[in-house]
Amino acid sequence: MKVYFYLSTVASLTVLSGFHVIPVTAFVVPSSSFSQQALTNANAISNAQTALSLKSLKKLTISSSPVLRQSFRKQNLKTTALWESTTSSLDQDLPVPQEQPSAQMVKFRKYAQAFCNLFPIWTLLTAGTALARPSTFLSIPASTFPAQIGMLMLCMGISLKPSDFKRVAQRPAAVLLAFLGCYGVMPGLAFAIGKIMGLSPPLAAGLVLVSCINGAQASNLCTYIGQGDLALSVLMTTMTTIGAIVMTPLMGKLLLGTVVPVNAQAIALSTIQVVLAPILVGMTFNAKFPNVVQKILPFSPILGVLITCLLVGVSVAGCAGPIMSAGFQLQASAALLHTLGGVAGYFLTKPFYGEDVCRTFAIEFAMKSSAFGYLLATQHFSEFAVRVPAAVSIVWMTLIGSSMAVASRFFPPEECVVPDEE
């Protein structure tokens, strides 16, 4: 009789275990607000609940069997661990409710996007005003440049997270390629354009000098507006700025036959103060006060455009005479340098990277820190004409970079996220 009881128990459990309970989630169409991992976890929980129910039924029939009792004790531990792990994972995957923007904020974002789309127009108007009436901007001292650039970097930093840089660090080849483009492709283009356009030696030297300097900080704003990879852009700008300590004198010696001294300590300190520190402050603020950042983030592109236009106005007003006296050859040469640089940056990386990274390279290649080139030409070249290409480049660099950024907004790539929708 006892043997019969054991056999019937085993047969019953075999039949029960042969049935498959279809989880409820199998009939539910997954919503876009839940991840695939959350759906998998929900199925696991349903299976765990089924296992617990079976355990309760089996406990009544196997209490007198030491072998089966030991087996199901182990199964109970596994089921409990599964329940705890899946419920914990599911809680992490559940979407966090976010406050919906008000109608006024939605309307403001539309106006902000329209304002940023007119970035090239604001650049032209600012440069034209600075050329026609330099006194409009000359009242702003050049000593305020670091603070203005620092504010521009702060506007970019609040939209970044440490995970963005961690992701970029996994692609060191991209940063190396940007470095080689900044100090290899661009100087080669400038040298060839100077020869083809028949520029005088001083003007050709000034154009080459512009190509041998680091990327412009304004490129980060243009990348942000153009839906590129902002973290990659910031890292590119930082690396080329630090690299200018060695590469600018080296390229000046190779292409110009003269040594262009660079104050290494000043560049390193300026990079920390103007680029790295504001970025870190913005990232910290984003991590500590995310709700506040979400409210002020729509204003950052507008403030960035205004600061960039102010920097252009002050730079152009300081050398309005040389810009006005520059002939068509120099204007066309500067425009070609920045345009072809952007085209080269885009198509050189197109076979290897996604659309957002290609746009980032295009903007980084096209935009150079022309104000720094003007400063070097003023300090280390006796001929006045050497500084004129840098002065002309300030306008063309910002105009072409902003035009690329705005054009990119009208053709958003699938892998990119529009900044004002984050």
RAVENFEN-V510686 format. One record per helix or strand of 3 or more residues. SS is the DSSP state (H for helix, E for strand). FROM is the first residue (numbers start at 0). LEN is the number of residues. If there is no record, write none. Layout:
SS_FROM_LEN, SS_FROM_LEN
This chain:
H_1_17, H_23_4, H_35_26, H_65_28, H_102_15, H_118_14, H_134_4, H_141_16, H_161_8, H_171_25, H_200_11, H_217_8, H_229_27, H_263_25, H_289_29, H_319_6, H_327_22, H_354_12, H_369_11, H_383_26, H_418_3
